[in-house]
Amino acid sequence: MTPIPVIIVAGFLGSGKTTLLNHLLRNSGSARIGVVVNDFGAINIDSMLVAGQVDSMVSLGGGCVCCAVDVSELDELFDKLAHPNSEIDVIIVEASGLAEPKNLIRMVVGSANKHITYGGLVEVVDAVEFDATRTRHPEVAQQLRLADLVIVNKADRAPASVASLVNEVRRLVGQIPVVATTNARIDPTLLFDRPKRQKEIGAQLTLDDILRDDHDHSAENHRHLHDEYESVSFASTAPLDPRALLELLEDPPPGLFRAKGFVAFAARGENRKFLLHKVGRYIRFTPMRWAKGEQRGSQLVLIGTGLDVDAALERLAATVHDDAEPLHPQTMLGIGVYV
Ligand SMILES: Nc1nc2c(ncn2[C@@H]2O[C@H](COP(=O)(O)OP(=O)(O)OP(=O)(O)O)[C@@H](O)[C@H]2O)c(=O)[nH]1
């Protein structure tokens, strides 16, 4: 079972977290989303009801996700959601307005549950309120730097200043990708994959299908959504230099948000296949065996926003170890840190 990514959505009151959650639920495609929220009142559950997901909705007892709940309770929720029968593909935890995402990240990364993995922190910023929020809470900049993706929402309400605001946020957060949105409409594939699931033959069009935002699927909008992010695919039959790959992952090209795939390394005696999962600064390698007859090699996909595709490909190509002579086994040490 591939670990289920747990995505944390945070942001100040009223910035658009629930709007984002509803948008993701409506446009999840074949992906099944498990949500952890404090209050279901505002969540559009229709789309989940018809998808049979209502069982996987779990509310945390009273109060804010990370203050009132200890780790064991959140772990219990993850156990429930990550149960193979639930067929959940992604879990989204909405931090309440003032909840400190840091603790949530710690809970997810430190969870004993082997079936989940950290899927990144999305910080939602209100384009209209940002300056005022920053004056009142100077620590907001620090908080944003924890994010793996920053969404500057309500672009429609600040059309004249949104571009400069995005630049200002970029200056604050450095390499972290920043996107401007209206109604938090980001492309869900930026955050999670839509698995190929065969629909039952003769299955009726579900309410889910009907409810799906028409808007997002109009040709114009689609183009717009996809303009916001780039994805780079890379394949190599020659094995990769573990040090070079690590350098790329630890110091990624600006705008890189996710990296996934599998890798064959060029170290002597290293015969394993390494699954790679990276989101923001979080990197994880999972060693596996190659299947019988499987062609050894590496396949990686980088996803980002504002990513320089050619430069990213060039850096990927530079990780290939062309020499027939394998590298010293010690070159794997750095990878071990992320296993
Ligand atoms: N004009 C405009 N309104 C938006 C946008 N996104 C969200 N809103 C509205 O802003 C209000 C707050 O959005 P929510 O999604 O509830 O925000 P939230 O972060 O979940 O709020 P809390 O749970 O109270 O912290 C709602 O009335 C939304 O309809 C946007 O891009 N443009």
The ligand as an ORCA input file, in Angstrom:
! r2SCAN-3c Opt
* xyz 0 1
  N     -14.620     37.335     -3.239
  C     -14.083     36.217     -2.789
  N     -14.586     35.629     -1.705
  C     -14.029     34.475     -1.266
  C     -12.943     33.887     -1.935
  N     -12.597     32.761     -1.291
  C     -13.431     32.651     -0.232
  N     -14.297     33.696     -0.213
  C     -15.336     33.950      0.788
  O     -14.693     34.318      2.003
  C     -15.405     33.830      3.122
  C     -14.510     32.993      4.006
  O     -14.092     31.834      3.301
  P     -13.883     30.441      4.036
  O     -13.490     29.455      3.013
  O     -15.022     30.121      4.906
  O     -12.640     30.807      4.938
  P     -11.999     29.939      6.118
  O     -10.540     30.208      6.066
  O     -12.439     28.530      6.038
  O     -12.637     30.639      7.355
  P     -12.581     30.163      8.897
  O     -12.957     28.719      8.917
  O     -13.564     31.057      9.523
  O     -11.195     30.422      9.346
  C     -16.577     33.042      2.561
  O     -17.701     33.884      2.567
  C     -16.149     32.736      1.144
  O     -17.236     32.591      0.271
  C     -12.429     34.541     -3.123
  O     -11.465     34.122     -3.767
  N     -13.047     35.685     -3.493
*
